[in-house]
Amino acid sequence: MLRFAGNHSVILDEKDRVVLPLVLRKCIDESERENLFKDIFMVRPSDTNECLELYPKVEYDKYIDTLEKSYLPSDKKGQAYLRFFTSRVEPVDLDRQFRFTIPEVSKSAASLGKRLVFVGRTKKIEIWDEPKWLIWQREQGQEREVPAPSEVLIRETTQEARSV
């Protein structure tokens, strides 16, 4: 099962390569690791350009299938989003040391510097510029209250009960 978690600081090398942190590689079941790392990964700027999103190809394909099923050809806004989403994706290969080069267009769109943070988001990994990540974390604690998991569950359960 694939469940990326945690946040991990890394530094781009002189060739703009970065190593996928070991702790994130360990989030993949051992039986799936070899096949997953033989395939390419897909990287794209997030919709808000706050960070990059790194998907294993198999998870990217599943997500695109879901989007395509959700947005009928007659849904102009949905089709526009699908076009926006897919037009910003680039494939990246991991070498034997699990390094990959972040495409310049993606790096620029997310305003990434040399110091990065990889953030596990279950089926994908976010790649943040470290100073932006620290600001985001600080804002979450001070300005925007992040609900505890139990609060989210209670809110979702309440909403489900109202809709029945």
C-alpha positions as CSV (number, residue, x, y, z in Angstrom):
1,M,0.0,0.0,0.0
2,L,1.2,3.5,-0.8
3,R,0.9,6.1,2.0
4,F,3.5,8.9,1.9
5,A,3.8,10.8,5.2
6,G,5.9,13.2,7.1
7,N,8.1,16.2,6.0
8,H,11.7,16.0,5.1
9,S,14.3,18.7,4.2
10,V,16.5,18.2,1.2
11,I,18.9,20.4,-0.8
12,L,19.2,20.6,-4.6
13,D,22.7,19.7,-5.8
14,E,24.7,21.7,-8.3
15,K,22.9,20.0,-11.2
16,D,19.4,20.8,-9.8
17,R,18.9,17.2,-8.8
18,V,17.3,16.1,-5.6
19,V,17.2,12.8,-3.8
20,L,13.8,11.2,-2.9
21,P,14.2,10.9,0.9
22,L,14.7,7.3,2.2
23,V,11.9,7.8,4.8
24,L,9.4,8.5,1.9
25,R,10.7,5.5,-0.1
26,K,10.0,3.4,3.0
27,C,6.4,4.4,3.0
28,I,5.9,2.0,0.1
29,D,5.3,-1.7,0.9
30,E,8.4,-3.6,0.2
31,S,6.6,-5.8,-2.3
32,E,5.7,-2.7,-4.4
33,R,8.9,-0.7,-4.1
34,E,10.9,-2.3,-6.9
35,N,8.1,-2.0,-9.5
36,L,7.2,1.6,-8.4
37,F,10.7,2.9,-8.7
38,K,11.2,1.3,-12.1
39,D,8.5,3.5,-13.5
40,I,8.6,7.3,-14.0
41,F,7.1,9.8,-11.7
42,M,5.0,12.8,-12.8
43,V,5.6,16.3,-11.4
44,R,3.5,19.4,-11.7
45,P,3.0,22.8,-10.0
46,S,0.1,22.7,-7.6
47,D,-3.0,24.5,-8.7
48,T,-2.0,27.5,-6.5
49,N,1.7,27.3,-7.4
50,E,2.6,27.0,-3.7
51,C,4.5,23.9,-4.3
52,L,5.1,21.0,-6.7
53,E,3.2,17.7,-6.7
54,L,5.1,14.5,-7.3
55,Y,3.0,11.5,-8.3
56,P,4.1,7.9,-8.9
57,K,3.0,7.3,-12.5
58,V,0.5,4.6,-11.4
59,E,-1.2,7.1,-8.9
60,Y,-1.1,9.9,-11.5
61,D,-2.9,7.6,-14.0
62,K,-5.6,6.7,-11.4
63,Y,-6.2,10.4,-10.6
64,I,-6.5,11.3,-14.3
65,D,-8.9,8.5,-14.8
66,T,-11.0,9.9,-11.9
67,L,-10.9,13.4,-13.4
68,E,-11.9,12.2,-16.9
69,K,-14.9,10.3,-15.4
70,S,-15.9,13.3,-13.4
71,Y,-15.8,15.8,-16.3
72,L,-18.0,15.0,-19.2
73,P,-16.9,16.4,-22.6
74,S,-19.9,18.8,-22.4
75,D,-18.6,20.2,-19.1
76,K,-16.6,23.2,-20.3
77,K,-15.3,24.2,-16.9
78,G,-14.4,20.6,-16.0
79,Q,-12.6,20.1,-19.4
80,A,-10.8,23.4,-18.9
81,Y,-9.5,22.2,-15.5
82,L,-8.5,18.9,-16.9
83,R,-6.5,20.7,-19.6
84,F,-5.0,23.0,-17.1
85,F,-4.0,20.1,-14.8
86,T,-2.5,17.9,-17.5
87,S,-0.7,20.7,-19.4
88,R,1.5,21.4,-16.4
89,V,2.7,17.8,-15.9
90,E,6.2,16.6,-16.7
91,P,7.7,13.1,-16.4
92,V,10.8,12.6,-14.2
93,D,13.1,9.6,-14.0
94,L,14.7,8.5,-10.8
95,D,18.3,7.3,-11.2
96,R,19.8,4.4,-9.2
97,Q,20.4,6.7,-6.2
98,F,16.8,7.8,-6.3
99,R,17.8,11.3,-7.6
100,F,15.8,13.2,-10.2
101,T,16.0,16.6,-11.8
102,I,13.2,19.0,-11.1
103,P,12.2,20.5,-14.5
104,E,13.1,24.2,-14.8
105,V,9.5,25.2,-15.7
106,S,8.0,23.5,-12.7
107,K,10.8,24.8,-10.4
108,S,10.2,28.3,-11.6
109,A,6.3,28.0,-11.3
110,A,6.6,27.0,-7.7
111,S,9.4,29.5,-6.9
112,L,11.7,26.8,-5.6
113,G,15.1,27.7,-4.2
114,K,17.9,25.3,-3.2
115,R,16.5,24.3,0.2
116,L,13.3,22.1,-0.2
117,V,10.9,20.2,1.9
118,F,9.2,17.0,0.7
119,V,5.8,16.6,2.4
120,G,4.0,13.2,2.2
121,R,0.4,13.6,1.2
122,T,-0.7,9.9,1.1
123,K,-0.7,9.2,-2.7
124,K,1.5,12.1,-3.7
125,I,4.4,14.1,-2.4
126,E,4.5,17.9,-2.2
127,I,7.8,19.7,-2.9
128,W,8.0,23.0,-1.1
129,D,10.5,25.8,-1.0
130,E,11.7,25.5,2.6
131,P,11.1,29.2,3.6
132,K,7.6,29.0,2.1
133,W,6.9,25.8,4.0
134,L,7.9,27.3,7.2
135,I,5.7,30.4,6.6
136,W,2.8,28.0,5.7
137,Q,3.3,26.1,8.9
138,R,3.4,29.2,11.0
139,E,0.2,30.6,9.4
140,Q,-1.6,27.3,10.1
141,G,-0.8,27.6,13.8
142,Q,-1.5,31.3,14.2
143,E,-4.0,32.5,11.6
144,R,-5.9,29.6,10.2
145,E,-7.0,27.0,12.7
146,V,-6.3,23.5,11.4
147,P,-9.0,21.2,12.8
148,A,-8.0,18.1,14.7
149,P,-8.8,14.9,12.8
150,S,-11.7,14.2,15.3
151,E,-13.2,17.6,14.4
152,V,-13.1,16.8,10.7
153,L,-14.7,13.4,11.3
154,I,-17.4,14.9,13.5
155,R,-18.1,17.6,10.9
156,E,-18.3,15.0,8.0
157,T,-20.5,12.7,10.0
158,T,-22.8,15.5,10.9
159,Q,-23.1,16.6,7.2
160,E,-23.7,13.0,6.1
161,A,-26.5,12.7,8.8
162,R,-28.1,15.9,7.5
163,S,-28.1,14.7,3.9
164,V,-29.9,11.4,4.8
